[in-house]
Amino acid sequence: MFGAAVRDLRKQQGLSQEAFADLVGIDRSYMGGIERGEHNVALINIQRIAAALGINISALMEHSNL
């Protein structure tokens, strides 16, 4: 699941949900919804999330299929 991958990668980098949401440029509560799988994420936000994690979109998607 995409949201679980985002949460896992965020935690691996030692970032709180709030700090990561600020880094990505989206609201913390929206980030929480992404991580819980409650939102369909727009491609621009997927790109922002990947960039904040320091990986490309392809690597993020591969991680979400684990």
Backbone hydrogen bonds, N-H to C=O, Kabsch-Sander energy under -0.5 kcal/mol:
donor,donor_aa,acceptor,acceptor_aa,energy
5,A,1,M,-1.8
6,V,2,F,-2.3
7,R,3,G,-2.4
8,D,4,A,-2.6
9,L,5,A,-2.7
10,R,6,V,-2.6
11,K,7,R,-2.6
12,Q,8,D,-2.2
13,Q,9,L,-1.1
14,G,11,K,-1.7
15,L,10,R,-2.0
20,F,16,S,-2.6
21,A,17,Q,-2.5
22,D,18,E,-2.2
23,L,19,A,-2.1
24,V,20,F,-2.6
25,G,21,A,-2.4
26,I,21,A,-2.2
31,M,27,D,-2.2
32,G,28,R,-2.3
33,G,29,S,-1.8
34,I,30,Y,-2.1
35,E,31,M,-2.6
36,R,32,G,-1.7
37,G,34,I,-1.4
38,E,33,G,-3.1
39,H,33,G,-0.7
41,V,39,H,-0.7
45,N,42,A,-0.6
46,I,42,A,-2.0
47,Q,43,L,-2.5
48,R,44,I,-2.0
49,I,45,N,-2.5
50,A,46,I,-2.6
51,A,47,Q,-2.5
52,A,48,R,-2.4
53,L,49,I,-1.7
54,G,50,A,-0.7
54,G,51,A,-0.8
55,I,50,A,-2.4
60,L,56,N,-2.0
61,M,57,I,-2.6
62,E,58,S,-2.5
63,H,59,A,-2.2
64,S,60,L,-1.6
65,N,61,M,-0.7
65,N,62,E,-1.0
66,L,63,H,-1.3
